[in-house]
């Protein structure tokens, strides 16, 4: 009898503002971009367990005219360069530039950004995680069938697997329990 092996990869989907960097509101300039405490070791932990890393971020500041797509691309290049210096590879960065009023298919909690990733990556969503700091992030995970979620921050967020005050607390908990969780 031939066994069928699952070749799909596990993934970690990350929101940007409030998870990867401190959310100062419409962060668009390198000088305003500050990595959250613990993000590098947290991502190393997921990499150690063979997860692919993806960023899915609403960037309505572009659609609202607060900053340009070029500003976003420049900041993204800086962020990815800093990750590379830490030996962290982000497989792709997906963003939605639309304002909420445009009701597009890519703005979280809609699944457009995850759908785009799934077109070029074979992801096992049942063993994947999403980390976000807003209800729309966690709702995206549920809408896209990403089975595990982590909410970050003091907001009340429903239907999440875990909830931590900050990235550092999340990293410490997952590190201590990695054999049972990851």
C-alpha positions as a LaTeX table, in Angstrom:
\begin{tabular}{lrrr}
\hline
Residue & $x$ (\AA) & $y$ (\AA) & $z$ (\AA) \\
\hline
Unk1 & 0.00 & 0.00 & 0.00 \\
Unk2 & 1.39 & 3.38 & $-1.03$ \\
Unk3 & 1.20 & 6.17 & 1.54 \\
Unk4 & 0.44 & 9.68 & 0.39 \\
Unk5 & 2.74 & 12.24 & 1.91 \\
Unk6 & 1.56 & 15.78 & 2.56 \\
Unk7 & 4.08 & 18.10 & 0.92 \\
Unk8 & 2.31 & 21.29 & 1.96 \\
Unk9 & 4.27 & 23.70 & 4.12 \\
Unk10 & 3.22 & 25.24 & 7.41 \\
Unk11 & 3.04 & 29.01 & 7.37 \\
Unk12 & 2.98 & 31.92 & 9.76 \\
Unk13 & 0.95 & 34.88 & 8.51 \\
Unk14 & 1.81 & 38.16 & 10.21 \\
Unk15 & 0.11 & 41.49 & 10.37 \\
Unk16 & 2.63 & 44.34 & 10.14 \\
Unk17 & 1.64 & 47.38 & 12.23 \\
Unk18 & 1.21 & 46.34 & 15.86 \\
Unk19 & 2.87 & 42.95 & 15.36 \\
Unk20 & 6.12 & 43.37 & 13.43 \\
Unk21 & 6.49 & 47.04 & 14.28 \\
Unk22 & 5.05 & 49.41 & 16.84 \\
Unk23 & 1.86 & 50.91 & 15.46 \\
Unk24 & 2.28 & 54.68 & 15.56 \\
Unk25 & $-0.60$ & 55.12 & 13.09 \\
Unk26 & $-0.02$ & 55.01 & 9.32 \\
Unk27 & 3.68 & 54.17 & 9.59 \\
Unk28 & 5.22 & 54.94 & 6.21 \\
Unk29 & 8.72 & 56.30 & 6.84 \\
Unk30 & 11.84 & 54.38 & 7.86 \\
Unk31 & 12.53 & 56.76 & 10.75 \\
Unk32 & 9.10 & 55.92 & 12.22 \\
Unk33 & 9.49 & 52.13 & 11.84 \\
Unk34 & 10.38 & 50.43 & 15.12 \\
Unk35 & 10.47 & 46.61 & 15.36 \\
Unk36 & 8.50 & 45.18 & 18.28 \\
Unk37 & 10.48 & 43.73 & 21.15 \\
Unk38 & 10.86 & 39.98 & 20.61 \\
Unk39 & 9.85 & 39.81 & 16.94 \\
Unk40 & 13.21 & 38.47 & 15.71 \\
Unk41 & 13.44 & 35.57 & 18.21 \\
Unk42 & 9.73 & 34.79 & 17.68 \\
Unk43 & 10.26 & 34.44 & 13.94 \\
Unk44 & 13.41 & 32.35 & 14.51 \\
Unk45 & 11.30 & 30.00 & 16.62 \\
Unk46 & 8.81 & 29.51 & 13.77 \\
Unk47 & 11.66 & 29.08 & 11.26 \\
Unk48 & 13.19 & 26.43 & 13.52 \\
Unk49 & 9.93 & 24.51 & 13.11 \\
Unk50 & 10.02 & 24.87 & 9.30 \\
Unk51 & 7.33 & 27.53 & 8.85 \\
Unk52 & 7.26 & 29.83 & 5.84 \\
Unk53 & 6.72 & 33.48 & 6.82 \\
Unk54 & 4.27 & 35.84 & 5.13 \\
Unk55 & 3.14 & 39.38 & 5.87 \\
Unk56 & $-0.47$ & 40.39 & 5.20 \\
Unk57 & $-1.14$ & 44.04 & 5.93 \\
Unk58 & $-3.92$ & 46.54 & 5.35 \\
Unk59 & $-2.33$ & 49.81 & 4.21 \\
Unk60 & $-5.31$ & 52.11 & 3.72 \\
Unk61 & $-3.00$ & 55.09 & 4.20 \\
Unk62 & $-2.12$ & 54.67 & 0.53 \\
Unk63 & $-5.77$ & 54.75 & $-0.59$ \\
Unk64 & $-6.47$ & 57.68 & 1.71 \\
Unk65 & $-3.54$ & 59.65 & 0.25 \\
Unk66 & $-1.52$ & 59.77 & 3.50 \\
Unk67 & 1.50 & 58.21 & 1.79 \\
Unk68 & 2.33 & 56.70 & $-1.59$ \\
Unk69 & 2.83 & 53.16 & $-2.84$ \\
Unk70 & 6.47 & 54.18 & $-3.31$ \\
Unk71 & 6.72 & 55.08 & 0.38 \\
Unk72 & 5.29 & 51.66 & 1.26 \\
Unk73 & 7.71 & 49.87 & $-1.09$ \\
Unk74 & 10.72 & 51.78 & 0.31 \\
Unk75 & 9.72 & 50.95 & 3.90 \\
Unk76 & 9.04 & 47.31 & 2.97 \\
Unk77 & 12.50 & 47.00 & 1.37 \\
Unk78 & 14.04 & 48.41 & 4.57 \\
Unk79 & 12.04 & 45.98 & 6.75 \\
Unk80 & 12.97 & 42.96 & 4.59 \\
Unk81 & 16.62 & 44.01 & 4.61 \\
Unk82 & 16.59 & 44.17 & 8.41 \\
Unk83 & 14.99 & 40.71 & 8.53 \\
Unk84 & 17.67 & 39.34 & 6.17 \\
Unk85 & 20.37 & 40.73 & 8.51 \\
Unk86 & 18.75 & 38.56 & 11.21 \\
Unk87 & 18.68 & 35.50 & 8.86 \\
Unk88 & 14.90 & 35.73 & 8.55 \\
Unk89 & 13.38 & 35.28 & 5.12 \\
Unk90 & 9.89 & 36.55 & 4.45 \\
Unk91 & 8.39 & 34.55 & 1.57 \\
Unk92 & 6.15 & 37.44 & 0.48 \\
Unk93 & 4.52 & 40.65 & 1.61 \\
Unk94 & 0.93 & 41.18 & 0.55 \\
Unk95 & $-0.81$ & 44.47 & 1.17 \\
Unk96 & $-4.19$ & 46.05 & 0.58 \\
Unk97 & $-4.00$ & 49.72 & $-0.31$ \\
Unk98 & $-7.76$ & 50.30 & $-0.30$ \\
Unk99 & $-9.76$ & 52.26 & 2.23 \\
Unk100 & $-12.46$ & 50.35 & 4.13 \\
Unk101 & $-15.18$ & 52.13 & 2.14 \\
Unk102 & $-13.96$ & 50.53 & $-1.09$ \\
Unk103 & $-15.03$ & 47.06 & 0.13 \\
Unk104 & $-12.37$ & 45.26 & $-1.90$ \\
Unk105 & $-11.62$ & 41.54 & $-1.82$ \\
Unk106 & $-8.13$ & 42.02 & $-0.39$ \\
Unk107 & $-8.77$ & 44.12 & 2.73 \\
Unk108 & $-8.80$ & 42.07 & 5.92 \\
Unk109 & $-10.97$ & 40.31 & 6.98 \\
Unk110 & $-11.52$ & 39.40 & 3.29 \\
Unk111 & $-9.18$ & 36.65 & 2.10 \\
Unk112 & $-7.65$ & 38.24 & $-1.02$ \\
Unk113 & $-4.12$ & 38.53 & 0.36 \\
Unk114 & $-4.06$ & 34.92 & 1.59 \\
Unk115 & $-5.62$ & 33.78 & $-1.70$ \\
Unk116 & $-2.77$ & 35.49 & $-3.57$ \\
Unk117 & $-0.20$ & 33.66 & $-1.43$ \\
Unk118 & $-1.92$ & 30.32 & $-1.99$ \\
Unk119 & $-1.61$ & 30.78 & $-5.77$ \\
Unk120 & 2.17 & 30.52 & $-5.54$ \\
Unk121 & 2.71 & 28.49 & $-2.35$ \\
Unk122 & 1.38 & 25.10 & $-1.26$ \\
Unk123 & 0.36 & 25.89 & 2.33 \\
Unk124 & $-1.14$ & 23.53 & 4.90 \\
Unk125 & $-3.58$ & 25.95 & 6.54 \\
Unk126 & $-4.63$ & 23.44 & 9.21 \\
Unk127 & $-1.14$ & 23.60 & 10.71 \\
Unk128 & $-0.57$ & 27.30 & 10.04 \\
Unk129 & $-0.84$ & 30.35 & 12.29 \\
Unk130 & $-1.79$ & 34.00 & 11.98 \\
Unk131 & $-0.63$ & 36.69 & 14.41 \\
Unk132 & $-2.52$ & 39.98 & 14.48 \\
Unk133 & $-3.52$ & 42.81 & 16.75 \\
Unk134 & $-7.05$ & 43.52 & 15.49 \\
Unk135 & $-10.28$ & 41.58 & 15.20 \\
Unk136 & $-10.04$ & 41.84 & 11.39 \\
Unk137 & $-6.76$ & 39.88 & 11.51 \\
Unk138 & $-8.29$ & 37.03 & 13.49 \\
Unk139 & $-11.41$ & 37.12 & 11.30 \\
Unk140 & $-9.17$ & 36.84 & 8.22 \\
Unk141 & $-7.66$ & 33.66 & 9.66 \\
Unk142 & $-11.09$ & 32.16 & 10.20 \\
Unk143 & $-12.32$ & 33.26 & 6.77 \\
Unk144 & $-9.23$ & 31.77 & 5.09 \\
Unk145 & $-9.31$ & 28.54 & 7.16 \\
Unk146 & $-6.04$ & 29.27 & 8.94 \\
Unk147 & $-6.61$ & 27.13 & 12.02 \\
Unk148 & $-4.46$ & 28.78 & 14.69 \\
Unk149 & $-4.44$ & 32.43 & 15.74 \\
Unk150 & $-2.60$ & 34.67 & 18.16 \\
Unk151 & $-3.92$ & 38.09 & 19.14 \\
Unk152 & $-1.49$ & 40.70 & 20.41 \\
Unk153 & $-2.29$ & 43.72 & 22.57 \\
Unk154 & $-4.83$ & 44.90 & 25.07 \\
Unk155 & $-7.87$ & 45.02 & 22.75 \\
Unk156 & $-10.63$ & 42.51 & 23.35 \\
Unk157 & $-10.40$ & 40.11 & 20.42 \\
Unk158 & $-12.79$ & 37.19 & 20.03 \\
Unk159 & $-12.23$ & 33.67 & 18.70 \\
Unk160 & $-8.46$ & 33.58 & 18.99 \\
Unk161 & $-6.40$ & 30.54 & 20.00 \\
Unk162 & $-4.07$ & 32.61 & 22.22 \\
Unk163 & $-3.95$ & 36.24 & 23.34 \\
Unk164 & $-0.82$ & 37.95 & 24.65 \\
Unk165 & $-0.16$ & 41.50 & 25.78 \\
Unk166 & 2.86 & 41.81 & 23.48 \\
Unk167 & 5.13 & 39.93 & 21.08 \\
Unk168 & 7.74 & 39.26 & 23.76 \\
Unk169 & 5.18 & 37.49 & 25.99 \\
Unk170 & 4.01 & 35.50 & 22.97 \\
Unk171 & 7.57 & 34.47 & 22.13 \\
Unk172 & 8.29 & 33.40 & 25.70 \\
Unk173 & 5.12 & 31.29 & 25.93 \\
Unk174 & 5.64 & 29.58 & 22.57 \\
Unk175 & 9.29 & 28.94 & 23.37 \\
Unk176 & 8.36 & 27.21 & 26.65 \\
Unk177 & 5.58 & 25.18 & 24.99 \\
Unk178 & 6.91 & 24.68 & 21.48 \\
Unk179 & 6.82 & 20.89 & 21.66 \\
Unk180 & 3.07 & 20.95 & 22.32 \\
Unk181 & 2.12 & 23.88 & 20.09 \\
Unk182 & 4.35 & 24.23 & 17.04 \\
\hline
\end{tabular}
